[in-house]
């Protein structure tokens, strides 16, 4: 990869003389390519949960104040493991349950193993908490129950941490809707919006259309 001119109308990156990127997240010539969406994919999970919130007195399967444990019993009795010197004292009981508002705003006390180098992150890595970015044989239910067994990095509602909160939202949607999460998204969001190429898995027939993901090579960048 080589940096190109940085004016607004010029490509930012080239590969073998071909434009591949205009700016972060924008392919120069997307054509019929399929691209991987990570961080922005959490918007879909949140939209799924918001779709189950009340729109009138007669509908809605979720409330912002609902505790997560209402849908995922493994989240009952959460513990908090403070960072720094206080961690030596061990985890303490959470002052209240994580609720839906906490998940939607990343104030649940959850984290990511790759973002947390402390005791909580170490526990995630040691105990097999999936980061949501790599392949796993676990179902969503199994992955979230494994996560629920780990202590929180902060009291629910007390601090913002980018986290697996959106993955938990996906499991809540499964339980509240009675549908697998991918089926719920396909029927409620993707199909109505004609997002025919959007999903969690790329079918074999579509692999040739998958855009290559580039990363630094460690030498030339």
Secondary structure, DSSP 8 states (H G I E B T S, - for coil): -EE---STTS-SEEETTEEEEEETTEETT-TT-B----TTHHHHHHHHHHTTB-SSTT--SB-TT-BGGGT-GGGTT-EE--SGGGGGG--EE-SS--BHHHHHTT-SS---TTT--SHHHHHHHHTT---SSS--SS-HHHHHHHHHTS-BSS-TTTS----THHHHHHHHHHHHHTS-HHHHHIIIIITTTT-TT-SSS--GGGGGGB-------SS--
